[in-house]
Amino acid sequence: MSKQTHSFQAEVAQLLHLVTHSLYSNKEIFVRELVSNASDACDKLRYEALNNSALYEDAPELRVRIAFDPAAKTLTITDNGIGMSAQEAIDHLGTIAKSGTKDFMSRLGAEKQADAKEQGQLIGQFGVGFYSGFIVADKITVETRRAGLKPEEGVRWISGGTGDFEVETITRPERGTSVILHLREDAGDYLQSWKVKGIIAKYSDHIALPIQMRKEEWKEGENGQPGAMVQTDEWETVNKASALWSRPKKDITQEEYESFYQAISHDYEAPLAWSHNRVEGSTEYTQLLFVPAKAPFDLWNRDKKGGLKLYVKRVFIMDEAEALLPNYLRFVKGVVDSADLPLNVSRELLQESRDVRAIREGNTKRVLALLENLAQHDVLSTENEADASDEDKANAGKYTKFYAEFGSVLKEGLGEDFANRERLAKLLRFASTSSDTANVSLADYKARMKEGQAAIYYITADTLVAAKSSPQLEVFKKKGIEVLLMSERVDEWALSHLPEFDGMPLQSVAKGAVDLGTLQDEAEKKAAEEAEVAFKPVLAKLKEALKDKAEDVRVTTRLVDSPACLVVKEGDMSNQLARLLKQAGQKAPDSKPVLEVNPEHALVKKLDGSVHFNDLAHILFDQALLAEGGLPEDPAAYVKRVNALLV
């Protein structure tokens, strides 16, 4: 193949412009990304060679090498991994197939003034690590040959990071890839051995392949010239080159754990917590699981694959093994190294394997235990602060941070993981009529329930403000009964899978008739019964006027200051969830709400004998709908009725 020029995919061209003009304050991340890519290429070769050992050719020892040429001002990162064919070089280096690329570029472009940490986090999260080389290089040359192809089928790829790149065929005796960075004038530091060694120690020390650099030795100067360090022909390994998870916990420092997490997750922040264990028994495996401090940008992207890195006897098998954790724990990062799975295990076999099910259950229990420990030490008592343990002090406030980032995802587990439903319920936190922040657990709520209270009460709404101001809470506020406030989209669905907690039923205050049992005195019950009898003719007229909108109309005791509210029958879908389904383009069950009216309210009293009865009835219904976050079916008709009464 003669030399050919190709244009970058439009998104890549825009990306390269942003990389070279925005990521100027944290240049060293390019070493982390390119070494990580080289390690991945070796892992892929090892995996493909399971079925074809000839791919190793005459070099079975896998490694990554970093070399300098001060005269040419180049830094070269070479691996003897899987390599690329000509078409793969064009596809992988000229286009970006990952979803979310546009979001990445908009985020990066909007954060030109962001600090280096945020920039470094972004470049890795979106899987565009190769292009980080243009942070320090004004030209990149890639020379590569795919394992199994002939030496004359090697490929050279060259680009200056502008609008196009060149590809030509070369003869490359060795398989693998060399990324040659032609460094800019201001990137001369990366031609110094100590500089690159420091970056490798910081980001890549854990990589289970030897990362090699040429040894240097001191050479005395001649003819009055000063001495200097010069490179030799001998290669030395500059990282530990051992799988971090296989080492004893006592030998691993906190900094090493954090560095390993940052490398596998491309997160620039340290993890919130982690768990490292070797599990023995019928299924043997090592697990190293991390809980991030911040939610990734694509946590709610359904197309985004999640999962743990899977190794079998330290041989890399799969980067995103989704079967090793339930979906509601998709935010967890880490590694599982199994001693029992076959080396040729596939995604399909993972779904069916009994050993994988055991690993999945073990990982789930370990993560929940980690979260339970964080929750237990979340609040540091001011009374006993001086006597608090180091663990209490180290973990204080961590669960609050975790829940703010991942609480919504955790709730999904109520419907997905029946076996751990009780453990998950104890980990949930909510706002309530007693607390504006989501720090109330179900156990806390139950502990301070009023004597005679027969249920845990909650309300769902579109926002916390809407939940707090809902007319359905009025009688509960009057009697000082705490109600949990839920405003996340997942709440209604999740709570439908949690009928009770610790023997106490959960009851939505917006479903069914309100029944406070012994908390409602006899005088109140008698007054309500008398009002219902006296108001019977008006109720009949309201039912007739609203027959197309309301399932029923009845007198209620739940209202104190408001004239009316809407509720649904016990077991029916709430109005809020029905609206959410419709907004998402899904079909919601056809059902009508129940209109409850307050017979003591002046507007309701005005109904009796009013010449505007029909208009008032519809206004009552539409106002009740507005109060819970809905919209009238015919807003123009609502406005017209209100205006007619105001004249």
N, C-alpha and C positions, 0 to 999 in steps of 0.2 A: 504493500500500500504506500503510495507516494504521500507526501505531506498534504494534509487537508486542513482547511480552516472552517471551524464551526462557530455559530453564534450561540452565546449563552441563552438559556431559557430566560424570558423577560424577568421573571421573579428573581433569578440568580443574579442578573446584572444589577438589579436594584439592591439586592442583598449585599453584593460586593461593595457597592458605593457606600452603603451604611457602615459596613464593617471597617472599611479603610478610613472613613471620616468620623466615626463615632466611638469605636472601641479603642481609644487612644490611651486610656489611663490604667488599663490592666493588661498589659501586653503579654505577660507570662503565661496566660491561659492557653496560648497556642501550643506550648510544649505538652501540657496536660492532654489536650484534645488529640494531637497527632500521635502521641505515644499510646493513648487509649485506642485509637483506630488501628495502630500497628498490632497491638495486643489482640484486638478483635479478629484481625486477619489471620493471626496464628491460631486462635481458637477455632476459626472456621475451617482452616486446613485440617486441624486435628480431628474435627468432627467428620469432615468428608472422607478423611483417610481411614475411618473405621471400616468403610466398605471398599476402599481402594488404597491399599498401602503404598502403591506405586507413586502416589502423589507426593510422597516424601522425597522422591528421586534419590539423590545421594547425600541429603542433608536432613537427617531425622531430628536433630537437635534444633528446637525452635528458639529464636531470640530476636531482640530488637537492638539495633546499633545506632549510635548517634556520633556523627563525625563533623569536624570543622575544617574549613579551608580559609584561614585569615586573608590570604592573598586574593582569593576570588570572592571573599566575603559571602561564603555560603555555609549553611548549616544543613546537614543531611540526616534524615531519620529513615532508617532502612529496616525492613522486616523480611523474614523468609517465610511468610505466611501464604495464604491462598493466591494472592496476586489478582490481576485483572486482565481480561482479554481486551482487544481494541474496542469492541462494542460496549463492554462493561465500563471502560474508562470514559467513553463518551456519555453513557447513560448516568453513571454515578457522579462524575465530576462536572457535568454540564447541565444537569437538571436536578430539581428537588421534587421528589414524589411525595414527601411527607405532608399530611394535612396540617393546617395551622401555620404554614409558612407566611401567609399574608399577615396573620395576627402577630407573628414574630416581628416582621418588618415594621408594622405599625407601632408595636410596643417599643422596639429599638429606636425608631425614628423619633418617637415622642419623648424618649428618655436620654437625649443627647447630653443633658446636664446631670444625669443620674450618676451615682458613684460607681466606682469600679466593680464593687461587689455585685450590684444589680446587673451590670452589663455582662460580667462573666457568667452569671447564672443563666442569663437569657441565651447566650450563644450555644451552650451545651444542651439546654432543655429542648431545643427545637431540632436537634440532630443535624446541625450544619457545622460541625466541628472542623472539617477540613478547611473551610473558608477562613477560619481564624488565622491561618498562616499569613493571610494578606494584611494582618495587623502590623507585621514587622517586615514583610517582604514586598518588593515592587514587582517581583516575578517569581513564579513557582514552576519548577519542572518536576514532572512525575515520570519515573521510568519503572515499568512494571511488566511482569509476565505471569500469566496464570499457571498454576501448578498443572502439569499434564500436557501443556502445549510445547511445541518445539522452540528451541532457543531463538530461531529467526522470527518467531511470532511475538516477540516483545513489542512493547508500545512506549512511545515517548509522548507525553502530554505537556504542553507549555501554555501558560497564560500570564498576562500582565495584570490580570484582575480588572480588565475593562470590559469591552463588549464581546470579545470572542476568545477562542483558544485554538491551538494547532495540535493535530494528532498525526504521528507518523510511525511507521514500523521500524523497529531496530532489532538488532541481535542482542539478546540478554541471556547469558549462560545460566545465571541463577534465577530461580523462581522468586516471587515476592515483589515488594514495592519499595522504591526509594523516593522519598519526597524531598526535593532539593529546594531550599529557600534561599533566594538571592536577596540578602538583607539590605534594608535601607541604611542610609548613613547614620540615623539616630538609633539603630538597633545593634550597634557594635558590641554591646555587653554580652549578647548571646553567642559571641565567638570565644567566650572565656569559659573554660572548663568548670571552674568553681561556681559560676552563675547557674549553669544548666544542671549541675549536680544538686544544687540547693533546691531547684524547682522540682526535680525528680524526687528528692527526699520528701518534699512537701506534698506532692500530689500522687506520685506513682510508685512509692516504695513497696506497696502491697502487691503489685502485679506479679503473678506467679510465673513470669518468664524473666530470664536474665536481661536486664537493660545494660548494654555494654558501651563503654567509651574507651578510647585509647589511653593507656597509662602515660603519665607525664613524669619526667625526671628533671632534676636541676642540672643545668649545664653551665659551667663557668665561662665567663666571657674571655675573649682573646684580644690581644693588642689593646688592652686598656678598656675594652668594652664591658658593660655590666653583664652579669649572668642572667639567665632566664629559664623558665620551665619550657621544655620542649616535648613534643609528642614522640612516643615510641611506636613500634609496630605491634606491641602486645596489647590485647584487649582485656579490660577488667570489668567485672560486674559492679554496678554502682547502686543497685537496689537490693533489698533482702531476697527477692526472687522466690518467696514462699507464700503460699496462700494464707492470708492473715487469719481466716476462719479456722484453719487447721492448727494454729498455734494455741498453747494454753492461755486462758484468759489472764492469768497472773503475769504473763510476759508481755501483754499488750497494753500500751499506754492509752490514755484518753485521746491524746492527739492523734495516735495511729488509727483508732476507731473513727474519729471524726474525718480524718483525711481519706480513709477508705470509703466512708459514706459519700463524701463529696465527689469522689472519683466515679462511683457507680451510678450516682443520681444526677450528676452535673448540677448540683445545688451548691451555691457558694456559702450558705449558712450551715452551721453545725446542726446535727440532728437534735431533736428534743430529748429522745431517749432511745436506748437500744437493749437488745437481749441476745446473748451469745451462749449457746448451749449445745452439748453433744447428747443426742438421744440414743439410748441403747435399749434393746429388747427384740421383739419380733421384727421390727423395722429399725434399722440403724441409719442415722443421718446427723449431720451438723447443721444448725441453723444460726444465722446471724441476721437479725431483723432490726430495722431502723424505723422509728416514727419521725417524720420530718417536722420541722418547726413551722413551716409555712406550706399552705396548700399550693400545688402546682397550678399553672394557669389553665390547664386542660383537664382538670379534675372531673368536669361534667361533660366532657366530649365523649360521646358514645363510640366514636370510631377509634379513640385512643386505646391502644393495647396497654395493659398493665401486667404486673406479675413480678415474680422473683427470678433471679438468675439461677439456673439449674446446672449443677455439676454432678457428675457421677464419678466417684473416686478421683476427684480433682480434674477430671476431663470436662471441659466446657461442653454443654449440650444445647442449652436454649437460653436466650436473653430475656424473654418475657413469658415465663411459664405461668399462665393464668390459673392453671388447675391447682396450684400450691396454696392458694388463699381464696376465700370467698370474695365476691365482687365488692361487698361493702367495706372490705379492708384493702381496697386497691391502692390506697395512698402509701401503704407500707413498702419500703425498699429493702433489699437485702439479697442474701445468698443461701441456697440450700444445697448441700453436698451429700448425696445419697451413696450408701455402700451397697445397696440392694438392687437398684434399678438397672436394667440392661443398657449398655452404651448406645445402642441404636434406638432408644426410646423416641417415639414421635409424639406430637401433640394429640393425635387420636388415641394412642395407647395410654397417654397420661390420664385421659378422661375415664378409662376403664380399669386402671391398675388399682389393686387393693392396697399396695404399698403407698401409692400416691394419695389415696384417700386417708390413710393413716398419717402421712406427712401433713396433709392439709388440716386435718383435725388437730394435730400437734401444734402446727403454726398458729392456728386460730386461738387455741387455748393460751399459747404463750403470749400472743399480742394482747389478749384480753387481760391476762394476769399483769402484764406490764402497765396497761391503762388503769387497772384497779389499784396498783401500787401508787401511780401518780395521783389518782383521785384521793387515796387515803392520806397522802402527805401534801395535798394541795393547799390547805389552809393552815397557817402557822398561828397557833394561839398566842395572843399578846400576853396572856397571863403566864404562860409557861415558856415564853420565847427564850429566856436565858437557859432553860434546861433542855431545849430542843436538840435532837440528835443532828448529826451532820447530814443524814439522809433527809430529815425533815427540812432543814435549811436549803439543801441543794434542790429539792423538788418542789418547794413552795411556789405556788402559782403556775406550775407547769401544766397541770390538767386544765386549768382555765384557758391557757393559751391554746392547748390542743383542741379543746371543745369549740373555741371560737373559729378555728380553721376547719375542723373535720366533723363537728357534731352532726351536721345534716347527713353526712355519708353514713355515720355510725347508726343513725335511726333506720336506715334501709335494712339493717340486720334483723330487725324485729319481724320482717316479712320473709327474709331469706334464710335465716338460721334458727329454726325452731329449737334445736338442741341447746343453744346458748341464749335463748330469749330472756331468761330471768337475769343472767349476768349482764346482758346488754341493758335491760331496764334499769338496773342499779347505776349504770354509767351515764344515763341520760340526765340532762340539765335543762331547766325551763325558766323563763320569766314567770312572774305571777302577780296577782294584785298586791302582794306584799314586797315584791322586788322587781325592779325594771330590768335588771341584768339576768342573764340565763345562768343562774347559780343555784337554783332550787332543785334538789333531787327528789325523786318520788318518796324516798325514805324520810327526807326532811319534812316533806309535806305531810306524810302520814303521822309523823311524830307530833306535829302541832295541830292535828285535826281537832275540831270541837267535839266535846262529849256528845254522843248521840248521832254524829255525822255518819252517814251510811255509804258514802262514795267519795272517790277522788274526783273533784270537778275540774273540767278544763273547757276552754273555748278555742276554736281555730278562726283565724281571720287573715286577710291579705297582708296586713302590717301590724306591728305591735301597738301602734297608736289606735288603729281600728279595733283591735281586741280589747284594749283598756277602756275605750269609750263605748263599747257595745251596750245597748239597752238591756240585753239579756243578763247582764251582770248586776243590775240594780238591786235586786232583792238580796243577792249574796253580799254585796257591799254593805247594805243596810244592816245585815245580821253579822257582819264581820267574818264571813266564811271565805277562806282563801280559794282562789280559782287560778289554775295554771293557764298562762297565756301562750298560745302557739301561733306563730306567724310564718312558718316556713312551708314551702310547697309539699314537702314530704310528710308533714305532721299528720294530716288526716289519714293518709294511707297507712302510715306506720302504726298509729294508734288503733287502727281497725284490727291489728294483729296482736294487740295487748289488751284483752278484755279485763284483766285485773292485775293488781300488783300486791304481792304478799297478802293474798286473801281479800283485798279490798277492790271492789269493782271501779273501773274508770267510767265516768259519766260525762258526756258532752252537755253543757248547759243549753245548747241550741238544738237538742234533739228530745223529742217527747215532751210530755207535760212535766212541769217542775214539781218535784215532791221532796220537800225537805224533812219529811218525817217528824221526828220529835223536836226538830229545830223550829218548827212552825207551831205557835201556840194555838189553843182551841178557839180563842177569840178571832184570830186571823182566818182560821179555816171556816168558821161560821159566817164571817163577813163575806168571804169569797163565795160561799154557797148561796147566800142571800142575793149577792150581786148578780150571780149567774141566772137566778130565777127572774129577778126584776128586769134583767137586760135581754131576756129571751126574745122578745119581739124584734129588738134592734139587731140581734145576732142573725135572725132569720133573714132580715132585709139585706144585711151585709153579705151573707152567703149567696143570695140571689144576685146582688150587684157584682160580686167578684167571682162568680162561678167559673169564669174562664181563666182566672189567675190563681185562686186559692183552693186547696183541697178541703179546707174547713176554716171556720172562724169560731174562736172561743174566748171566753174571759180568762185572764191569767192573774196570778199573784206574783209573777216574777218581775213585773214592772213597777217602778216607783215614780219616776219623773217623766218617762216617755209615754206617748199615747198608744204605741203599738210596736210589735216586733214580729219577725218571721222565724219559725222553727220548722224542722222536718220531723216526720214520724220516726220513732225508734227503729233503727235498722236501715233507714234510707240514707242515701248519699247526701252529704251536706251541700248547701247552696254554693259554698266557697269551692269545694272540690269539683262540683259540676261546672263552675265557671272556668276553673283551671283546665279542665279537660277540653272544653270548647275552645279556649285560647290556644291550646296545643293542636287543634285540628282534629281532636278525637270526639267520638260520639258519647254524650252523657245520657243516662236513662231519663226518659220523659216522666217527670214527676212534678207535682205542684206543692208549694210549701203551705204550712198552716199559719194563718194570721191570728196572733194573740193580741187582744186589746185590753187596755187598762181602764176599767169602768169609772175610776176616780179622776181621770184626766179631763180637763175642760173641753178639749177638742172632741173627745169621744162622747161626752155628755151632750155636746152641741148637735150630735147626729140625730137624736130623738126629735122628730117633728121638723127637721130642717128641710127647706125647699131645695137645698143643694145636696141632698143626701148622696146621690150617685157620684157627684164630683168629689165630695168629702171622702167617700169610701175609697175611691181610686187614689186620692192623695195620701190617705193613711197607708195604703198598701205600698205605694211607690216610695214614700218617705221611709218606711220600714226597710225597703230594699236598699235604699241609699245608705241607711245607717249601718248596714252590714257589708258595704263595699260594692254592692251591685249597681246596675243602672236600669232605669225604667225601660220597659219594652218599647214604649213610644215617648221619648223625651219631649217632643213637641206638644203632645197632648197633655203631658204633665204640666208643662209651663203654661199652657193655655188655661187649664183648670185653676192653677194657682192665681194667675193674673185676673181671672174672672171673679174670684173671691176677694181679691185685694181692691177691686174698683169700688 
